[in-house]
């Protein structure tokens, strides 16, 4: 089992920045990849950014060049630095941890990000 707790969401003006954090606990040594997903009202949940245990990253085209995913292994924490935020980035952001061997996905409770003037 893996437990994930997100923090750092909030209200920000267009062009502003936010940093999301996701603290992981439990069977963290089994995690193969961690990522951020988001879900806007009336839309499906979508991948925003992901980082594997080997350090490889991938991003949604809509956030490339603006968002950066990173991790601090000593703190068991995943981050998402979001710059140049746009109104269309408004969504609930969820942290995800995947264990490939058993096909398991774990999710945090989500944190709201609202980009509005």
C-alpha positions in Angstrom: 0.0 0.0 0.0 1.1 3.5 -0.8 -0.4 6.7 0.8 -0.2 10.0 -1.0 -1.0 13.4 0.4 -1.0 16.5 -1.9 -0.6 20.1 -0.9 0.1 23.5 -2.5 -3.0 24.2 -4.5 -4.8 27.5 -4.5 -6.0 30.5 -6.4 -3.5 32.3 -8.7 -3.7 34.9 -11.4 -2.9 34.1 -15.0 0.8 34.1 -15.6 1.5 33.2 -12.0 3.2 30.2 -10.4 2.4 27.5 -8.0 4.3 24.5 -6.6 2.4 21.3 -5.7 3.8 18.7 -3.4 2.9 15.1 -2.9 4.2 13.2 0.2 4.4 9.5 -0.2 4.5 6.9 2.5 4.1 3.1 2.8 5.6 0.7 0.2 7.5 3.5 -1.5 10.4 1.3 -2.6 8.0 -0.6 -4.9 7.0 2.5 -6.8 8.0 2.5 -10.5 6.6 5.9 -11.5 4.9 8.9 -10.0 3.0 11.5 -11.7 0.5 14.3 -11.7 -2.9 14.1 -13.3 -5.7 16.7 -13.4 -9.4 16.7 -14.0 -11.4 19.8 -14.9 -15.2 20.0 -14.5 -16.9 17.9 -17.2 -13.6 16.5 -18.5 -11.8 13.3 -18.1 -8.7 13.0 -15.9 -5.6 13.5 -17.9 -1.9 13.0 -17.4 0.1 16.2 -16.7 3.6 15.0 -16.0 5.2 11.8 -14.9 8.6 10.7 -13.6 9.9 7.2 -13.4 12.2 5.6 -10.8 15.0 5.9 -13.3 14.4 9.7 -13.6 12.7 9.7 -17.0 10.0 12.3 -17.4 7.2 13.0 -19.8 4.7 15.8 -20.1 1.4 16.6 -21.7 1.9 18.8 -24.7 -0.2 21.5 -23.1 2.2 22.0 -20.2 5.6 21.5 -21.9 8.0 24.3 -21.2 5.8 25.6 -18.3 5.6 22.8 -15.8 8.4 20.8 -14.2 8.0 17.5 -12.3 10.7 16.5 -9.8 11.2 14.4 -6.7 13.2 14.4 -3.5 13.9 10.8 -2.7 15.2 11.7 0.8 11.9 13.3 1.6 9.7 10.8 -0.4 8.1 13.8 -2.0 7.0 14.6 -5.6 6.7 18.1 -6.8 5.1 19.9 -9.7 6.4 23.4 -10.4 3.8 25.3 -12.5 4.8 28.5 -14.2 3.0 30.8 -16.6 -0.3 29.4 -15.5 -3.3 29.8 -17.7 -7.1 29.7 -16.9 -7.3 26.4 -18.8 -4.9 24.9 -16.2 -7.8 25.2 -13.6 -8.5 21.7 -12.4 -8.2 19.3 -9.4 -4.7 17.9 -9.5 -4.1 14.4 -8.3 -0.8 12.7 -7.4 -0.4 9.1 -8.6 2.0 6.3 -7.8 2.3 3.2 -10.0 3.6 -0.2 -9.2 4.0 -2.0 -12.5 4.7 -5.5 -11.2 1.2 -5.8 -9.6 -0.6 -3.4 -11.8 -1.4 -1.1 -8.9 -2.3 2.6 -9.0 -2.5 4.8 -5.9 -4.1 8.2 -5.8 -4.0 11.2 -3.5 -7.1 13.1 -2.5 -6.5 15.9 -5.0 -5.8 19.6 -4.6 -7.7 22.4 -6.4 -5.8 24.8 -8.6 -7.7 27.8 -9.9 -6.2 30.2 -12.3 -8.3 33.4 -12.5 -8.1 37.1 -12.4 
